[in-house]
Amino acid sequence: MAMRLLISLALVALASADVTSHVSSSHGGHHTSHSSHRPHHAPAYRPAPAYQPRPAYHQPAYKPAPAYKPAPSYHPAPAYKPKHEYKAEPNCSIDNPKTWCLEDVEYPEYEIKAAVDYHFKKVWSLYADVADLNTELSVERPETLEEETYLCPSETAYVKPLRAINTEGKWRVIINNIEAHYKTLTQTTRIEECLTSGDACPLVPECYETKCLQKNIYHRFLVYDAYDQYFPFAVETFKLPASCACLLGAYTIDH
């Protein structure tokens, strides 16, 4: 036991000697004492931290796109509303028993010219399709009864209608006397109207049942529709009077 105690004291003494050293020096009769302290142990070497690679890139878990939701049902644009209310019947139809107008104070000449200039190529192709009427080849009739007469009296004219009712019962503006690109767009047609439609045919004996009948023919005209904001031109059909015939009843004609 005593031996262990001595060894322990010796170790303590050695440690104390390492920690503190006392140096004495004499300079001219003065005694100077220096003592230095050093740590018991030099600071432990701390190596640089081990290289830590950049953390691996973690791509976020794939999240599928939400289920496809179709676009809402298509709602067409509201119908084009012109500045002025559309009139089903033009003023030229007032007190006019016919289905066409040869004069029209409301004829939109300047609007038509501007639209024709803008769409000239398309309009010209449509116009060339309908403007093939040669009036020189139309049937001519005598002007006086001394030359010849017909069973039913009628009146023939060559007209350039500005408005007319199409086969769907709608009034349309017809392209006529419109100048564009040094060209004049006109549409002329021949009409023949019975003067006594429904009456008995003259010059036919009364023993026969007869009746003057108005016959019509379909014409195609290039029209202007101011309410079509994309292409205000189209070719439509119109029924106009073409001849006046005498309808004979179901009788046997004996010679």
ABEGO torsion letter per residue (X at the ends): XAAAAAAAAAAAAAAAAAABBBBBBBBGGBBBBBBBBBBABBBBBBBBBBBBBBBBBBBBBBBBBBBBBBBBBBBBBBBBBBABBBBABBAAABGBABABBABBAABBAAAAAAAAAAAAAAAAAAAAAABABBAAABBBBBABAAABBBABBBBBBBBBBABBBBAAGBBBBBBBGBBBGGBBBBBBBBBBBBABBGBBBBGBBAABBBBBBBBBBBBBBBBBBAABAABABBBBBBBBBABBBBBBBBBBBBX
